[in-house]
Amino acid sequence: MHHFAYRNGSLHCEQIDLQEVAAAYGTPTFVYSKNTILSDLEELQLAFAPIDAHIAFAVKACSNGAILKLLAQRGVGFDIVSGGELWRVIRAGGNPALCTYAGVGKSETEIRYALSCGIYCFICESEGELREIDRLAAEMGNVAPVAVRVNPNVDAHTHKYITTGTQENKFGVDASRIEALYSTVAAEMPHLKLRGVQMHIGSQITETEPFVKAVKKLAPLVQKLKAAHGIEFWSIGGGVGVVYDGCLASGSPEWWKNHPEQITLKSYAEALIPLLKPLGLRILLEPGRRLSGNAAVMLTRCLYEKKGEKKTFKIIDAGMNDIIRPALYEGYHEIWPVREHAANDSVVADVVGPICESGDFQAQNRSLPDVRPGELLAEMSAGAYGFSMSSTYNSRPLAAEVLVDGARMQLIRRRQTLEEMVEDEILPE
Ligand SMILES: *Cc1c(COP(=O)(O)O)cnc(C)c1O
C-alpha cells in the first residue's frame, strides 16, 4: 500500500502537498515516498520470515543512490545487471557480499570488477559465460561463486517484452540441460564454485499461479543440484506486479478487499513457502518493481490543450524520455490532477509529451479529469522503470528526484543543467 492521497483537495505524498514540491523543484520531478518503500519492504520480510529468505533489490528498477542507501541500511542485498550498478550499490553503502550479478552479456571488465569486489554470486546464462568467468578467476587467482539461471519455460501472462522465462526468450538455460551443465562446471572449471541456482520468469506478474507453476516445475531439479553439488541457495527472481490501473485507490485497504485476485506480498509468500521450505535452501528474492513501483509519482504540468479532428490532446511537460514505459511496452499509468476535480468534470483525451515521436504518449483515449493548461498532474506508480530508464532524447535534461519522509522533503537528484547534459561531448577544433 502506498502513501499518496488527496487531502484538503490537493494530492499529497505522505504529508507533503505535491504543489509544494513543484513550487520548490519544478517539473517534471519524480517524487518518492520513503514510508511506502519501507512498509512494503517490511511486509515482504515478514511474509517470508518462516523461511531463510533474503531480499536482493533489482537495482535496474530504481537506481537512485538515496533509495539504494535506504535499502542497504536495512540489510537488503542487491540484484545487479552491470558493473555500473555494482558501483552504484557500493557508493550508496551497499554490501557487495549480498549482491547477485545477472545478465546475458557481462564484459571482461565487469567480471573482473565484480570478482574483485567479492560479490555473493554470478548468475550465469550460458556455458560460454561460465568458461569466461573461470578463465578470469584463474588469472586473478580467485574462485568465482556461480549459479546458472534456469529457464523453466513457464508463461508469466505478462507483456511479451517483459516475459523472460519461455524458450522464446534470450534468458537462462533450458531446464533439461542444467544437470549436464553443472557437471561440466564441476569437472572442467576449477575456478568456479557452484553456489546456487536461479530463475526469473518475467515482470509485472499479477497472479501467484505462474510463480507456483515455475517453482513446482523446478523444485525436483533444484533438489538434485543440492544433492550433487551442495548448492546453498535458490533465487526465485523478482516479477511480482504492482497495481497500475487502480493505483490511487489501492492506497486504501478497501480496494484490496474488492480485488482478491490481485497478487499481494502475503499471497505470494503463502503460495510459495510450502513449496520452498522442504528444500532446506536459502531463498533469494529479487523484487524490483514491487518495492519501488507504487512508491513514486512523476509530477508534470499541463502546457496546452489541443483539440484535433478526432481527438483531444493534453500536452504535458514530460515526455517518453522521462517515462518510456507506455511507448516501450504499452505500460499503463494513472494520471491525476494535483488539484482535485469534481467527479463529473471529465474528458476523454490523449496525454502526450513534447517529443517528436508519435509514440510519445503517456495515455491514450483516457477518461480523466478535464485539466486546464497550467495545472499540475501526477503520473502514478512511476517509481519503477521510470527515472532509471529516462534519457535526454530531444536534448531534454534529466528530471529531478525528491524523497518525501513524513512532512520532510529532500532533493535526491538535482535537475540536470544544459551544461551537464553536454559535458561529455567534444567539439572538434
Ligand atoms: C529485472 C530483474 C528483476 C526484477 O524484476 P521486477 O519485475 O522488477 O521485480 C529480478 N531479477 C532479474 C534477474 C531481473 O533481470
The ligand as a Gaussian input file, in Angstrom:
#p B3LYP/6-31G(d) Opt

LIG

0 1
 C       14.642000      -7.193000     -13.806000
 C       15.002000      -8.345000     -12.950000
 C       14.420000      -8.497000     -11.689000
 C       13.358000      -7.578000     -11.159000
 O       12.144000      -7.719000     -11.813000
 P       10.855000      -6.948000     -11.246000
 O        9.784000      -7.315000     -12.182000
 O       11.182000      -5.508000     -11.275000
 O       10.626000      -7.449000      -9.875000
 C       14.850000      -9.549000     -10.907000
 N       15.794000     -10.419000     -11.344000
 C       16.372000     -10.293000     -12.557000
 C       17.398000     -11.258000     -12.961000
 C       15.995000      -9.266000     -13.401000
 O       16.557000      -9.163000     -14.606000

